[in-house]
Amino acid sequence: MQTQDIRVTIRVERKLKENAEALFDYLGLNMTNAINIFLRKAVDQKGIPFPVNTGVQGITGLEAEELTGFFRNAVQADMERKYRKGLPIARYDTKMKRAYLENPDGSRNYV
């Protein structure tokens, strides 16, 4: 962690956490990346970065695959920005079930 980073602890339902981790792993990121993306977007937009409603239909007008592609591209751009700045990237090792920081040189620091 960088010196300005802090640890945040939250409670979520076990199944929700497991499903979220599986999704984020598929997208190439972990829970920390996803929460940071959400928080940055919320701060940038000064609000929840997506419509909150009770509708069952898709809220973006985009197909799921198209939306997933946009999300993956945004995550990849954020990771590339961090690499260019020489910052570590938070990742999750699904085999070891442990979070780690991947340094620009490829080394890992498990948390």
The first five atom37 places (N, CA, C, CB, O) and aatype in JSON, in Angstrom:
{
  "aatype": [12, 5, 16, 5, 3, 9, 1, 19, 16, 9, 1, 19, 6, 1, 11, 10, 11, 6, 2, 0, 6, 0, 10, 13, 3, 18, 10, 7, 10, 2, 12, 16, 2, 0, 9, 2, 9, 13, 10, 1, 11, 0, 19, 3, 5, 11, 7, 9, 14, 13, 14, 19, 2, 16, 7, 19, 5, 7, 9, 16, 7, 10, 6, 0, 6, 6, 10, 16, 7, 13, 13, 1, 2, 0, 19, 5, 0, 3, 12, 6, 1, 11, 18, 1, 11, 7, 10, 14, 9, 0, 1, 18, 3, 16, 11, 12, 11, 1, 0, 18, 10, 6, 2, 14, 3, 7, 15, 1, 2, 18, 19],
  "atom_mask": [
    [1, 1, 1, 1, 1],
    [1, 1, 1, 1, 1],
    [1, 1, 1, 1, 1],
    [1, 1, 1, 1, 1],
    [1, 1, 1, 1, 1],
    [1, 1, 1, 1, 1],
    [1, 1, 1, 1, 1],
    [1, 1, 1, 1, 1],
    [1, 1, 1, 1, 1],
    [1, 1, 1, 1, 1],
    [1, 1, 1, 1, 1],
    [1, 1, 1, 1, 1],
    [1, 1, 1, 1, 1],
    [1, 1, 1, 1, 1],
    [1, 1, 1, 1, 1],
    [1, 1, 1, 1, 1],
    [1, 1, 1, 1, 1],
    [1, 1, 1, 1, 1],
    [1, 1, 1, 1, 1],
    [1, 1, 1, 1, 1],
    [1, 1, 1, 1, 1],
    [1, 1, 1, 1, 1],
    [1, 1, 1, 1, 1],
    [1, 1, 1, 1, 1],
    [1, 1, 1, 1, 1],
    [1, 1, 1, 1, 1],
    [1, 1, 1, 1, 1],
    [1, 1, 1, 0, 1],
    [1, 1, 1, 1, 1],
    [1, 1, 1, 1, 1],
    [1, 1, 1, 1, 1],
    [1, 1, 1, 1, 1],
    [1, 1, 1, 1, 1],
    [1, 1, 1, 1, 1],
    [1, 1, 1, 1, 1],
    [1, 1, 1, 1, 1],
    [1, 1, 1, 1, 1],
    [1, 1, 1, 1, 1],
    [1, 1, 1, 1, 1],
    [1, 1, 1, 1, 1],
    [1, 1, 1, 1, 1],
    [1, 1, 1, 1, 1],
    [1, 1, 1, 1, 1],
    [1, 1, 1, 1, 1],
    [1, 1, 1, 1, 1],
    [1, 1, 1, 1, 1],
    [1, 1, 1, 0, 1],
    [1, 1, 1, 1, 1],
    [1, 1, 1, 1, 1],
    [1, 1, 1, 1, 1],
    [1, 1, 1, 1, 1],
    [1, 1, 1, 1, 1],
    [1, 1, 1, 1, 1],
    [1, 1, 1, 1, 1],
    [1, 1, 1, 0, 1],
    [1, 1, 1, 1, 1],
    [1, 1, 1, 1, 1],
    [1, 1, 1, 0, 1],
    [1, 1, 1, 1, 1],
    [1, 1, 1, 1, 1],
    [1, 1, 1, 0, 1],
    [1, 1, 1, 1, 1],
    [1, 1, 1, 1, 1],
    [1, 1, 1, 1, 1],
    [1, 1, 1, 1, 1],
    [1, 1, 1, 1, 1],
    [1, 1, 1, 1, 1],
    [1, 1, 1, 1, 1],
    [1, 1, 1, 0, 1],
    [1, 1, 1, 1, 1],
    [1, 1, 1, 1, 1],
    [1, 1, 1, 1, 1],
    [1, 1, 1, 1, 1],
    [1, 1, 1, 1, 1],
    [1, 1, 1, 1, 1],
    [1, 1, 1, 1, 1],
    [1, 1, 1, 1, 1],
    [1, 1, 1, 1, 1],
    [1, 1, 1, 1, 1],
    [1, 1, 1, 1, 1],
    [1, 1, 1, 1, 1],
    [1, 1, 1, 1, 1],
    [1, 1, 1, 1, 1],
    [1, 1, 1, 1, 1],
    [1, 1, 1, 1, 1],
    [1, 1, 1, 0, 1],
    [1, 1, 1, 1, 1],
    [1, 1, 1, 1, 1],
    [1, 1, 1, 1, 1],
    [1, 1, 1, 1, 1],
    [1, 1, 1, 1, 1],
    [1, 1, 1, 1, 1],
    [1, 1, 1, 1, 1],
    [1, 1, 1, 1, 1],
    [1, 1, 1, 1, 1],
    [1, 1, 1, 1, 1],
    [1, 1, 1, 1, 1],
    [1, 1, 1, 1, 1],
    [1, 1, 1, 1, 1],
    [1, 1, 1, 1, 1],
    [1, 1, 1, 1, 1],
    [1, 1, 1, 1, 1],
    [1, 1, 1, 1, 1],
    [1, 1, 1, 1, 1],
    [1, 1, 1, 1, 1],
    [1, 1, 1, 0, 1],
    [1, 1, 1, 1, 1],
    [1, 1, 1, 1, 1],
    [1, 1, 1, 1, 1],
    [1, 1, 1, 1, 1],
    [1, 1, 1, 1, 1]
  ],
  "atom_positions": [
    [[0.82, -1.18, 0.0], [0.0, 0.0, 0.0], [0.87, 1.25, 0.0], [-0.94, 0.0, 1.2], [1.93, 1.28, 0.62]],
    [[0.42, 2.25, -0.68], [1.1, 3.53, -0.64], [0.76, 4.22, 0.68], [0.72, 4.42, -1.86], [-0.25, 3.9, 1.31]],
    [[1.58, 5.16, 1.06], [1.38, 5.81, 2.36], [0.05, 6.53, 2.48], [2.49, 6.79, 2.62], [-0.49, 6.63, 3.58]],
    [[-0.51, 7.04, 1.38], [-1.78, 7.74, 1.47], [-2.97, 6.78, 1.41], [-1.89, 8.77, 0.35], [-4.11, 7.2, 1.62]],
    [[-2.74, 5.5, 1.13], [-3.81, 4.52, 1.09], [-4.22, 4.12, 2.51], [-3.38, 3.27, 0.29], [-3.4, 4.11, 3.42]],
    [[-5.5, 3.79, 2.68], [-5.99, 3.29, 3.96], [-6.78, 2.02, 3.7], [-6.86, 4.36, 4.7], [-7.26, 1.79, 2.58]],
    [[-6.92, 1.22, 4.71], [-7.7, -0.02, 4.61], [-9.14, 0.3, 4.99], [-7.11, -1.15, 5.53], [-9.39, 1.0, 5.97]],
    [[-10.1, -0.21, 4.21], [-11.52, -0.04, 4.48], [-12.12, -1.43, 4.64], [-12.24, 0.76, 3.33], [-11.89, -2.31, 3.81]],
    [[-12.87, -1.62, 5.7], [-13.5, -2.91, 5.96], [-15.01, -2.76, 5.78], [-13.16, -3.44, 7.39], [-15.62, -1.85, 6.33]],
    [[-15.6, -3.66, 5.0], [-17.05, -3.64, 4.79], [-17.61, -5.04, 5.0], [-17.4, -3.11, 3.36], [-16.88, -6.02, 4.93]],
    [[-18.89, -5.12, 5.24], [-19.57, -6.41, 5.37], [-20.5, -6.59, 4.18], [-20.36, -6.51, 6.72], [-21.26, -5.69, 3.83]],
    [[-20.43, -7.77, 3.57], [-21.34, -8.12, 2.47], [-21.75, -9.57, 2.65], [-20.68, -7.9, 1.07], [-21.09, -10.33, 3.36]],
    [[-22.84, -9.94, 2.02], [-23.27, -11.33, 2.07], [-22.22, -12.21, 1.4], [-24.65, -11.51, 1.39], [-21.63, -11.82, 0.39]],
    [[-21.99, -13.38, 1.96], [-20.95, -14.3, 1.46], [-21.14, -14.61, -0.03], [-20.96, -15.6, 2.27], [-20.19, -14.54, -0.8]],
    [[-22.35, -14.94, -0.43], [-22.61, -15.32, -1.82], [-22.37, -14.13, -2.76], [-24.06, -15.85, -1.99], [-21.82, -14.29, -3.85]],
    [[-22.77, -12.94, -2.33], [-22.54, -11.74, -3.13], [-21.04, -11.52, -3.34], [-23.17, -10.5, -2.45], [-20.6, -11.23, -4.45]],
    [[-20.26, -11.67, -2.27], [-18.8, -11.51, -2.36], [-18.22, -12.54, -3.32], [-18.15, -11.64, -0.97], [-17.4, -12.2, -4.18]],
    [[-18.63, -13.79, -3.19], [-18.11, -14.85, -4.06], [-18.46, -14.58, -5.52], [-18.67, -16.21, -3.63], [-17.61, -14.73, -6.4]],
    [[-19.7, -14.19, -5.78], [-20.11, -13.89, -7.15], [-19.36, -12.69, -7.71], [-21.63, -13.64, -7.21], [-18.95, -12.69, -8.87]],
    [[-19.18, -11.67, -6.88], [-18.44, -10.47, -7.31], [-16.99, -10.83, -7.61], [-18.51, -9.37, -6.23], [-16.46, -10.38, -8.63]],
    [[-16.35, -11.61, -6.75], [-14.96, -12.01, -7.0], [-14.82, -12.79, -8.3], [-14.43, -12.85, -5.83], [-13.87, -12.59, -9.05]],
    [[-15.77, -13.68, -8.56], [-15.74, -14.45, -9.81], [-15.87, -13.52, -11.02], [-16.85, -15.51, -9.83], [-15.15, -13.67, -12.0]],
    [[-16.79, -12.57, -10.95], [-16.98, -11.61, -12.03], [-15.72, -10.78, -12.23], [-18.18, -10.7, -11.75], [-15.23, -10.63, -13.36]],
    [[-15.19, -10.23, -11.14], [-14.02, -9.37, -11.24], [-12.8, -10.13, -11.75], [-13.71, -8.73, -9.9], [-12.0, -9.59, -12.51]],
    [[-12.66, -11.38, -11.33], [-11.57, -12.21, -11.84], [-11.71, -12.38, -13.35], [-11.55, -13.58, -11.13], [-10.72, -12.3, -14.08]],
    [[-12.93, -12.62, -13.82], [-13.19, -12.76, -15.26], [-12.81, -11.47, -15.99], [-14.68, -13.1, -15.5], [-12.33, -11.51, -17.12]],
    [[-13.04, -10.33, -15.33], [-12.74, -9.03, -15.94], [-11.27, -8.64, -15.78], [-13.62, -7.96, -15.33], [-10.84, -7.62, -16.31]],
    [[-10.49, -9.45, -15.05], [-9.07, -9.18, -14.89], [-8.74, -8.24, -13.76], [0.0, 0.0, 0.0], [-7.72, -7.56, -13.79]],
    [[-9.59, -8.18, -12.75], [-9.31, -7.33, -11.61], [-9.81, -7.99, -10.34], [-9.95, -5.94, -11.78], [-10.34, -9.11, -10.39]],
    [[-9.65, -7.33, -9.23], [-10.1, -7.87, -7.96], [-11.07, -6.91, -7.28], [-8.9, -8.15, -7.04], [-11.43, -5.87, -7.84]],
    [[-11.47, -7.28, -6.09], [-12.45, -6.47, -5.36], [-11.91, -5.05, -5.11], [-12.82, -7.14, -4.02], [-12.65, -4.08, -5.25]],
    [[-10.64, -4.94, -4.74], [-10.05, -3.63, -4.48], [-10.1, -2.75, -5.72], [-8.6, -3.78, -3.99], [-10.48, -1.59, -5.65]],
    [[-9.7, -3.32, -6.88], [-9.75, -2.56, -8.13], [-11.17, -2.08, -8.4], [-9.24, -3.4, -9.31], [-11.39, -0.91, -8.71]],
    [[-12.13, -2.99, -8.28], [-13.52, -2.67, -8.61], [-14.07, -1.58, -7.69], [-14.4, -3.93, -8.52], [-14.74, -0.65, -8.15]],
    [[-13.8, -1.69, -6.4], [-14.3, -0.68, -5.46], [-13.63, 0.66, -5.73], [-14.05, -1.12, -4.02], [-14.29, 1.7, -5.68]],
    [[-12.32, 0.65, -6.01], [-11.64, 1.9, -6.33], [-12.19, 2.54, -7.59], [-10.14, 1.66, -6.48], [-12.34, 3.76, -7.66]],
    [[-12.49, 1.73, -8.6], [-13.08, 2.25, -9.84], [-14.43, 2.89, -9.53], [-13.24, 1.11, -10.89], [-14.72, 4.0, -9.98]],
    [[-15.25, 2.18, -8.76], [-16.56, 2.72, -8.39], [-16.42, 4.05, -7.64], [-17.33, 1.71, -7.51], [-17.09, 5.02, -7.97]],
    [[-15.53, 4.09, -6.64], [-15.38, 5.31, -5.84], [-14.86, 6.47, -6.68], [-14.43, 5.05, -4.68], [-15.34, 7.6, -6.54]],
    [[-13.87, 6.21, -7.55], [-13.36, 7.28, -8.41], [-14.45, 7.84, -9.32], [-12.18, 6.77, -9.26], [-14.59, 9.05, -9.48]],
    [[-15.22, 6.93, -9.9], [-16.29, 7.35, -10.81], [-17.36, 8.14, -10.05], [-16.92, 6.12, -11.5], [-17.86, 9.14, -10.55]],
    [[-17.71, 7.69, -8.84], [-18.71, 8.39, -8.04], [-18.23, 9.81, -7.7], [-19.02, 7.6, -6.75], [-19.01, 10.76, -7.78]],
    [[-16.97, 9.93, -7.32], [-16.42, 11.25, -6.99], [-16.39, 12.13, -8.24], [-15.0, 11.12, -6.39], [-16.77, 13.3, -8.18]],
    [[-15.94, 11.57, -9.37], [-15.9, 12.34, -10.62], [-17.28, 12.85, -11.01], [-15.33, 11.48, -11.75], [-17.42, 13.99, -11.44]],
    [[-18.29, 12.01, -10.85], [-19.65, 12.37, -11.27], [-20.45, 13.02, -10.14], [-20.38, 11.15, -11.77], [-21.59, 13.44, -10.34]],
    [[-19.86, 13.1, -8.98], [-20.53, 13.67, -7.8], [-21.87, 12.98, -7.53], [-20.75, 15.19, -8.0], [-22.87, 13.64, -7.25]],
    [[-21.87, 11.67, -7.63], [-23.07, 10.87, -7.37], [-22.84, 9.42, -7.72], [0.0, 0.0, 0.0], [-21.75, 9.04, -8.17]],
    [[-23.85, 8.61, -7.52], [-23.76, 7.2, -7.9], [-23.57, 7.16, -9.42], [-25.05, 6.39, -7.46], [-24.34, 7.78, -10.15]],
    [[-22.53, 6.43, -9.91], [-22.2, 6.5, -11.34], [-23.07, 5.65, -12.26], [-20.78, 6.11, -11.52], [-22.65, 5.3, -13.37]],
    [[-24.25, 5.31, -11.8], [-25.19, 4.57, -12.64], [-26.59, 4.8, -12.09], [-24.83, 3.04, -12.68], [-26.75, 5.11, -10.91]],
    [[-27.6, 4.64, -12.94], [-28.97, 4.84, -12.44], [-29.32, 3.78, -11.39], [-29.97, 4.79, -13.61], [-29.0, 2.61, -11.56]],
    [[-29.97, 4.19, -10.35], [-30.45, 3.26, -9.33], [-31.97, 3.26, -9.45], [-29.97, 3.68, -7.87], [-32.62, 4.27, -9.19]],
    [[-32.52, 2.11, -9.84], [-33.96, 2.03, -10.03], [-34.43, 0.61, -9.77], [-34.36, 2.49, -11.44], [-33.63, -0.26, -9.44]],
    [[-35.71, 0.38, -9.93], [-36.27, -0.94, -9.68], [-36.56, -1.68, -10.98], [-37.55, -0.83, -8.87], [-37.16, -2.75, -10.96]],
    [[-36.13, -1.13, -12.11], [-36.39, -1.76, -13.4], [-35.66, -3.09, -13.55], [0.0, 0.0, 0.0], [-34.55, -3.26, -13.04]],
    [[-36.28, -3.99, -14.25], [-35.69, -5.3, -14.49], [-34.84, -5.26, -15.76], [-36.78, -6.38, -14.6], [-33.87, -6.02, -15.87]],
    [[-35.17, -4.41, -16.69], [-34.47, -4.33, -17.96], [-33.11, -3.68, -17.78], [-35.31, -3.55, -18.99], [-32.85, -3.02, -16.78]],
    [[-32.23, -3.87, -18.77], [-30.92, -3.25, -18.75], [-31.03, -1.75, -18.62], [0.0, 0.0, 0.0], [-31.92, -1.14, -19.22]],
    [[-30.15, -1.14, -17.86], [-30.27, 0.28, -17.57], [-29.4, 1.14, -18.48], [-29.91, 0.55, -16.14], [-29.5, 2.37, -18.44]],
    [[-28.55, 0.52, -19.3], [-27.63, 1.32, -20.1], [-28.02, 1.39, -21.56], [-26.25, 0.78, -19.98], [-27.53, 2.25, -22.3]],
    [[-28.89, 0.5, -21.99], [-29.21, 0.43, -23.41], [-28.15, -0.32, -24.2], [0.0, 0.0, 0.0], [-28.23, -0.4, -25.43]],
    [[-27.16, -0.89, -23.52], [-26.1, -1.65, -24.16], [-26.26, -3.13, -23.87], [-24.72, -1.15, -23.7], [-26.78, -3.52, -22.82]],
    [[-25.83, -3.95, -24.79], [-25.81, -5.39, -24.55], [-24.77, -5.68, -23.47], [-25.5, -6.18, -25.87], [-23.81, -4.93, -23.31]],
    [[-24.96, -6.77, -22.73], [-24.05, -7.12, -21.64], [-22.6, -7.27, -22.13], [-24.5, -8.42, -20.97], [-21.67, -6.8, -21.47]],
    [[-22.41, -7.9, -23.27], [-21.06, -8.08, -23.8], [-20.41, -6.74, -24.16], [-21.08, -8.99, -25.03], [-19.22, -6.54, -23.92]],
    [[-21.19, -5.84, -24.72], [-20.67, -4.52, -25.08], [-20.28, -3.73, -23.83], [-21.72, -3.74, -25.91], [-19.23, -3.1, -23.79]],
    [[-21.14, -3.78, -22.82], [-20.86, -3.09, -21.56], [-19.62, -3.69, -20.9], [-22.07, -3.17, -20.62], [-18.77, -2.96, -20.38]],
    [[-19.51, -5.01, -20.91], [-18.34, -5.68, -20.34], [-17.08, -5.25, -21.08], [-18.5, -7.21, -20.41], [-16.05, -5.03, -20.45]],
    [[-17.15, -5.11, -22.39], [-16.0, -4.65, -23.18], [-15.58, -3.25, -22.78], [0.0, 0.0, 0.0], [-14.38, -2.99, -22.64]],
    [[-16.53, -2.35, -22.61], [-16.21, -0.99, -22.19], [-15.55, -1.0, -20.81], [-17.49, -0.12, -22.15], [-14.57, -0.29, -20.57]],
    [[-16.09, -1.82, -19.92], [-15.55, -1.9, -18.57], [-14.12, -2.45, -18.59], [-16.44, -2.79, -17.68], [-13.24, -1.9, -17.94]],
    [[-13.9, -3.53, -19.34], [-12.55, -4.09, -19.45], [-11.57, -3.06, -20.0], [-12.56, -5.34, -20.35], [-10.45, -2.95, -19.5]],
    [[-11.98, -2.31, -21.02], [-11.1, -1.29, -21.6], [-10.76, -0.21, -20.56], [-11.77, -0.64, -22.83], [-9.62, 0.25, -20.5]],
    [[-11.74, 0.18, -19.76], [-11.49, 1.2, -18.74], [-10.53, 0.68, -17.68], [-12.81, 1.64, -18.07], [-9.63, 1.4, -17.24]],
    [[-10.71, -0.56, -17.27], [-9.8, -1.16, -16.29], [-8.4, -1.27, -16.87], [-10.31, -2.56, -15.84], [-7.42, -0.94, -16.19]],
    [[-8.29, -1.72, -18.1], [-6.98, -1.86, -18.75], [-6.28, -0.5, -18.85], [-7.13, -2.49, -20.15], [-5.08, -0.39, -18.61]],
    [[-7.03, 0.54, -19.21], [-6.45, 1.88, -19.31], [-5.94, 2.35, -17.95], [-7.48, 2.88, -19.87], [-4.88, 2.95, -17.85]],
    [[-6.71, 2.07, -16.89], [-6.29, 2.45, -15.54], [-5.02, 1.7, -15.14], [-7.42, 2.19, -14.53], [-4.12, 2.29, -14.54]],
    [[-4.95, 0.41, -15.45], [-3.77, -0.37, -15.11], [-2.55, 0.11, -15.91], [-4.02, -1.87, -15.39], [-1.46, 0.2, -15.35]],
    [[-2.72, 0.42, -17.16], [-1.61, 0.93, -17.98], [-1.11, 2.27, -17.44], [-2.04, 1.08, -19.45], [0.09, 2.52, -17.43]],
    [[-2.04, 3.13, -16.99], [-1.66, 4.41, -16.4], [-0.81, 4.19, -15.16], [-2.91, 5.24, -16.05], [0.18, 4.89, -14.95]],
    [[-1.2, 3.22, -14.34], [-0.43, 2.92, -13.13], [0.95, 2.39, -13.47], [-1.18, 1.92, -12.25], [1.94, 2.78, -12.84]],
    [[1.04, 1.5, -14.46], [2.34, 0.97, -14.87], [3.25, 2.09, -15.37], [2.16, -0.1, -15.97], [4.43, 2.14, -15.04]],
    [[2.69, 3.0, -16.18], [3.49, 4.12, -16.7], [4.04, 4.98, -15.56], [2.65, 4.99, -17.66], [5.15, 5.5, -15.64]],
    [[3.25, 5.13, -14.52], [3.68, 5.94, -13.38], [4.54, 5.14, -12.4], [2.47, 6.51, -12.66], [5.01, 5.67, -11.39]],
    [[4.75, 3.85, -12.7], [5.57, 3.02, -11.82], [4.86, 2.61, -10.54], [0.0, 0.0, 0.0], [5.5, 2.34, -9.52]],
    [[3.53, 2.56, -10.59], [2.74, 2.19, -9.41], [2.37, 0.72, -9.46], [1.48, 3.07, -9.31], [2.16, 0.17, -10.55]],
    [[2.27, 0.07, -8.32], [1.84, -1.34, -8.31], [0.35, -1.45, -8.6], [2.16, -1.98, -6.95], [-0.42, -0.51, -8.41]],
    [[-0.03, -2.62, -9.07], [-1.43, -2.91, -9.41], [-1.95, -3.95, -8.42], [-1.57, -3.41, -10.89], [-1.3, -4.97, -8.21]],
    [[-3.1, -3.7, -7.81], [-3.72, -4.67, -6.9], [-4.35, -5.78, -7.73], [-4.78, -3.98, -5.98], [-5.09, -5.52, -8.68]],
    [[-4.05, -7.01, -7.36], [-4.61, -8.18, -8.07], [-5.03, -9.23, -7.05], [-3.57, -8.77, -9.07], [-4.8, -9.08, -5.85]],
    [[-5.66, -10.29, -7.55], [-6.1, -11.38, -6.68], [-5.71, -12.7, -7.33], [-7.64, -11.32, -6.43], [-6.03, -12.95, -8.5]],
    [[-5.02, -13.54, -6.58], [-4.6, -14.86, -7.04], [-5.69, -15.85, -6.64], [-3.2, -15.27, -6.43], [-5.83, -16.19, -5.47]],
    [[-6.47, -16.31, -7.63], [-7.61, -17.19, -7.33], [-7.17, -18.56, -6.86], [-8.49, -17.33, -8.55], [-7.89, -19.21, -6.1]],
    [[-6.01, -19.02, -7.29], [-5.52, -20.33, -6.84], [-5.1, -20.28, -5.38], [-4.33, -20.8, -7.71], [-5.43, -21.17, -4.6]],
    [[-4.37, -19.24, -5.01], [-3.91, -19.1, -3.63], [-4.94, -18.4, -2.75], [-2.59, -18.33, -3.59], [-4.82, -18.38, -1.52]],
    [[-5.96, -17.81, -3.4], [-7.01, -17.06, -2.7], [-6.4, -15.98, -1.81], [-7.89, -18.0, -1.85], [-6.72, -15.85, -0.63]],
    [[-5.49, -15.21, -2.43], [-4.81, -14.13, -1.71], [-4.65, -12.93, -2.64], [-3.42, -14.59, -1.19], [-4.43, -13.07, -3.84]],
    [[-4.77, -11.76, -2.04], [-4.53, -10.52, -2.79], [-3.03, -10.26, -2.84], [-5.29, -9.32, -2.14], [-2.29, -10.67, -1.95]],
    [[-2.61, -9.57, -3.88], [-1.21, -9.19, -3.98], [-1.07, -7.9, -4.78], [-0.37, -10.31, -4.62], [-1.98, -7.5, -5.51]],
    [[0.07, -7.27, -4.63], [0.41, -6.11, -5.44], [1.41, -6.58, -6.48], [1.0, -4.94, -4.57], [2.44, -7.17, -6.16]],
    [[1.09, -6.31, -7.75], [2.0, -6.64, -8.83], [2.78, -5.39, -9.19], [1.24, -7.2, -10.07], [2.21, -4.39, -9.61]],
    [[4.09, -5.46, -9.01], [4.96, -4.32, -9.3], [5.24, -4.24, -10.79], [6.28, -4.43, -8.51], [5.1, -5.24, -11.5]],
    [[5.64, -3.07, -11.28], [5.92, -2.91, -12.71], [6.96, -3.9, -13.24], [6.39, -1.5, -12.98], [6.95, -4.23, -14.43]],
    [[7.86, -4.39, -12.36], [8.86, -5.36, -12.81], [8.32, -6.79, -12.83], [10.09, -5.28, -11.91], [9.05, -7.72, -13.17]],
    [[7.04, -6.97, -12.45], [6.42, -8.28, -12.48], [6.47, -9.02, -11.15], [0.0, 0.0, 0.0], [5.81, -10.05, -11.0]],
    [[7.23, -8.51, -10.2], [7.29, -9.16, -8.89], [5.98, -8.96, -8.14], [8.49, -8.61, -8.06], [5.22, -8.02, -8.41]],
    [[5.73, -9.86, -7.2], [4.48, -9.81, -6.44], [4.77, -9.68, -4.96], [3.63, -11.07, -6.69], [5.71, -10.28, -4.43]],
    [[3.95, -8.88, -4.3], [3.98, -8.75, -2.84], [2.61, -9.17, -2.34], [4.35, -7.28, -2.37], [1.63, -8.43, -2.48]],
    [[2.53, -10.38, -1.76], [1.24, -10.86, -1.26], [0.89, -10.15, 0.03], [1.27, -12.37, -1.04], [1.75, -9.85, 0.86]],
    [[-0.41, -9.89, 0.19], [-0.89, -9.17, 1.36], [-1.37, -10.16, 2.38], [-2.0, -8.17, 0.99], [-1.82, -9.77, 3.46]]
  ]
}
